[in-house]
Amino acid sequence: MNAHFSDVHSDLQGDLKKIPQFTFASWNLWLIRMLTNLQPKPKMPEDLIIENRFILSSKSNHRIRLRVYRPKLAPTKIPVLLWIHGGGYIIGKPEMDDSRCIQFVRETGIVVVSVDYRLAPKHPFPIPLEDSYDALKWVHAHASELGVDPARIAIGGASAGGGLAASLVQLAVDRQEVKPIFQLLVYPMLDDKTVDRTDVADKVYFNWNVNSNRFGWESYLAAKAGTTNLPAYAVPSRRMTLASLPPAWIGVGTLDLFYDEDAAYAQRLKHDGVKCDLFVVEGAFHGFDVFGASQVVRVFQNAQIEALRRYLLPATELA
């Protein structure tokens, strides 16, 4: 790790020293989940309403929890962002992104609905994706109750949640029941074939390494990563054409294992005629924005806020 520490952005080196470096595996998954659940929650803001809603899965009797973040004082028919948390497809819950979702609502005035989808390996593909799709349909069907505009629905997520968001956008476009108008993909986990790249195998990747990546993908796919003929929507990068998808914002650091696959997906979107903003942070590792409040983190967060405003809010609402 020390040989590569100097490559980390100077604003982030202090944060990196505080992050425990470990590899996700079947033997320690229970412990990581327990530690994740023990993380302190941010103080609930007085200017927002945060509540949990429960909906029934369309394919089982499972109750899917949705965490809804709304401004206390807001006009009706405002945009809504369906948010999907990260965690390698194997850990996580909406509360881990409370601070992020609160910031989205506070800075833009939109509503955010975060999905507590079921996790692999107990619940592999397509269960997490279908849970997310059920949430998307519920948001659209209950737009009036939520005070949101069903014509201004965005889908976003971070890490594995960004991968799920990308797949969900593809699924929604094909099923034609809900039409998302924007996708916000924060260092998304898009390509299972990265686990077999020999040029990254020996490199040091802070916070999410090659072995963790293999475990996450194979837990989610219930198959060997890189397997041919995977089902549609299992891996977003496997889609043959990205034409007809809504505009995208993709943000990633150069020291992130997902950097190459994210840049490639952004390039493919542009090649297929989809507007895509690729925001690259030099010297940033995976999840760097979660662990500190440095200037480089604020710039990264502000870029997401500006993208949400640009694609969801007309000029009259920004005035």
Secondary structure, 3 states (H helix, E strand, C coil): CHHHHCCCCCCCHHHHHCCCCCCCCCCCHHHHHHHHHCCCCCCCCCCEEEEEEEEECCCCCCEEEEEEEEECCCCCCEEEEEEECCCCCCCCCHHHHHHHHHHHHHHHCCEEEEEECCCCCCCCCCHHHHHHHHHHHHHHHCHHHHCEEEEEEEEEEECHHHHHHHHHHHHHHHHCCCCCCEEEEECCCCCHHHHHCCCCCCCCCCCCCHHHHHHHHHHHHCCCCCCCCCCCCCCHHHCCCCCCCCCEEEEEECCCCCHHHHHHHHHHHHHCCCCEEEEEECCCCCCHHHCCCCHHHHHHHHHHHHHHHHHHCCHHHHC
